[in-house]
Amino acid sequence: MNSAKVLEAVAQLRQMVTAQCERYLTEVVIPARMNPALEHASDATWLAHVLYMCDEISKFINEDRLGKAMRWLGFAQGVLSARFGVTIQAMKELNMPFPDRLPQETGTG
């Protein structure tokens, strides 16, 4: 996964969070870092934290910190999967290579 693919995945993750906000919440969710001492967080708090993480992931890419960006992306995807029922398959598809850059199949077909 390269920087461009991480940024694409983050953009799609933001769309998923927006969809979850529309589905589960009546209030507007603003990106915000979650208090790490918080034991029980609301759906709105989790979604706000994922949006905050998306902002930070973009900064990590700009700072050439791809490894950290990928770890944070994985955590954010895990939150959507565990808390909001987004499928593992949907998360897997976010991480797939760009379709136009996949190796071409060869055969005599």
Stockholm file with secondary structure:
# STOCKHOLM 1.0

chainA/1-109         MNSAKVLEAVAQLRQMVTAQCERYLTEVVIPARMNPALEHASDATWLAHVLYMCDEISKFINEDRLGKAMRWLGFAQGVLSARFGVTIQAMKELNMPFPDRLPQETGTG
#=GR chainA/1-109 SS CCHHHHHHHHHHHHHHHHHHHHHHCSSCCCCCCCCTTCSSCCHHHHHHHHHHHHHHHHHHHHTTCHHHHHHHHHHHHHHHHHHHCCCHHHHHHHHSCCGGGSCCCCCCC
#=GC SS_cons         CCHHHHHHHHHHHHHHHHHHHHHHCSSCCCCCCCCTTCSSCCHHHHHHHHHHHHHHHHHHHHTTCHHHHHHHHHHHHHHHHHHHCCCHHHHHHHHSCCGGGSCCCCCCC
//
